[in-house]
Amino acid sequence: MIWLRNALFFLTIPLIAAVSRADEWPQILGPTRNGVAAGEKLADKWPEEGPPLAWKKSVGAGYAGPVIAQGQVILFHRIGNLEVVESLDLQTGEKNWSTSFDATYQGSIVRDNGPRCTPLVAGDAIILLGAAGNLYCVDFATGKRRWDVDLVEKYGAQDGYFGFGSTPIAIDGNVLVNVGGRGDAGIVAFDRQTGKEKWKATNFAASYAAPSSVTIGAKTWAIFVTRLDACLIDPETGRIGFQFPFGMRGPTVNGATSIVWGDHLFVTSSYGVGAKLVKFTDHDSKVLWANDNSMSSQYNTPIYLNGALYGINGREDVGTASLTCIDAMTGKVHWTREGFGTAHLILADDKLIAIANNGAVYLLKPDPKQYQQLSGFQGFSDVPRAVPALADGLLVARDTSDSGRGQLKCFRVGKK
């Protein structure tokens, strides 16, 4: 086995993020889909009551996180029998436009019937995937519908345990979706401008993990963590570079996005699946370590920084999850904060923002030697399962109650 030199590997981003400004968060987990807000400057501490609240807005059902682009917050939620996408002014929360679609999804395991997938800003368009499997494209400036595809009708896709929940990715002119359909429609690429199918590949079932991307040499590849497999796939053709098993049959899901640094790929899941660190090329992969006792995350994506991974070990629905720091190359646990709960993490300005499932929001100092909390406050009264966004010194996040209502809040967390 011949490994390419590390110099040929570096984390990349889809074309849409490559042209986005540093003060944008145009897709799930930020510009590079790794939870990092490069260039952001955060306050060193917050007041006891928390950072200033710029604005808040009542929202409907769903776990779709907000995104930020061109001074607008894009919100996707369900109100009654409609899935609604809205464009809000980042500074004030005032509505710019709103577009709605018929909503038919009815959850069988959880009561919330709203969308799960975070909007994707791709150039002058917004890509949306509803809970029932409807893929939409609307104009960023006006909200006007451009095209839509019913993934269930066209590909026989199934909505899994909690509805469709793998946020699409845009690479160059294609939108890639973990459809989980029949007839080699596990992963499907659509033309971003027209919605027409470009290719379909694999028989992989759908997961709840958003795909990411990586550049090897001069070529960009997509990385998918599907229901039972992880793979590297050519976004232009659907050709598989490598794949390896990751997942478990039965009542399990893969929900966390993979993390890449150099020629290393980290994948994590709960439900007895565990975590793996893989070294890879464009055609092969090798497992360096795997275990189910250091960082087995149900749906929260960890943060990589200077050889360490900061993330969640455990599940929201069974026991109490912990915040953990591990050695990325060995899986050895540096420290564990028991009882922290599941939490979404953002890295900015050498600090971590953590939004826990009990509604608490923390400002942390990433330190592999010990847990260091700089500030904390109670930001939400219900569970903030949706992935948050950070741009222009503003933290935008939402919660959702069992009644299908919640609050979208914007906090001023930037350094003055």
C-alpha positions, 0 to 999 in steps of 0.5 A: 500500500502506497500512501500519498504525502500529507502535502497533497491532503488538506481540508477543503470546502464546496465551491459555495463556501469557497466564495463565501465571505469570512463572516458567513455560515452558509451551510451546516457546521459552517463554511468548511463543515467542521464547526470552525468559524475562522476569522471570528473574534469572540469576547473573552468572557460573558456577563453572568446573564449572558451576552447581549440578545440582539433579537429573538423570534418564535419559530415552528417545529423542526431541527433544521439549524439556521445558516447565515449568508449575505447578511441574512439568516435562512430559517427552515421550519414547519408551521401547521401543514407547511414547511416554511423557509424564511430570509431574516435580516441578521442584525434585526431579525426582520423578515425579508421574504418567506416561501412555503411548501405543503408538509406531509411528514408525520413522525412515528417515534418523535412528535416533532414533524418539522424539517431536520435538514439545515438549509444549504446556500449554494451561490444564488440559490438555497437548497432545502430537504424536507422531512418527507423527502422533498428536495427544493431549490429556491432563489436566495434573493426572492425565495421563488421556487426554481425546482423540486424533486420528490425523492420518495416518488422518484427513487423509492427512498424511505424516511427512516426513523425520524424523517429525512435528515442528511443535509445535502452538499453542493460541490461545483455545479452538483447537489449531492444527496444521501437519498437511500433509494432503490436501484443504485440511488443510495447517493444521487447528484442533481444539477444545481441549476435545473434539479435534473439527475446527473448520476446515481450510485451505490445501494447505501441506505440514508443516514442522518449525517451531513456529508463533507468534502476533501481535496486530494491533490487537485481533486475535490471528493465528497465524504458520506457517512451513510446508514452502514458505510462511509465512503469517498465519492467523486462528485462529478461521476459517482465513482467510489474512491474507498469505502469501509463499514461503519454502522450497525443494523437495528434501531441505530442511526449515524448522525455526526458529520465526519471530520478530516485533517490531513489524510485522516478521517474521523467518524463517530456514532453511538448505539454501540457503533463507536468511533474510528480513525482512518488514514486514507488516499483517493483509493484506499483506507486503513483503520488506525484505531476504533473503540466505543468508549472514548467519543461515541457521539449520537448526533453532535459533530466533534471539533478537531484542534491541534491533535485533540478532538473535543466532542460528546460521548454518549446519547441524549435519550439514554443516560447522560452524555459527557463532554470529552477531549481525546487524543485524535491519533490514539483515541486516548481520553484526556479528560471527561466532563460527566453530566454535560449532556449532548451539545453542539460545538463551534470553534472560533478565536481559540475558544469553544462555544457549546450549546447543551441540550439543557439549554445552557450555553458555555464559552470554553477554553480548549485545553487537552489537559483540563476542562476550562469554562470561561462563561456560561448562561441559560440561553434556552428553555427548551432543547436546542437540537438544531445545529447553530450558526456563527458569523459577524460576531453573532451566534444564531441558534434555536430550540424546539419544545414538544409542542412543536414551537421554539425560539430562534435567538441571536446573541452578540458574542463578538469581541467589541 
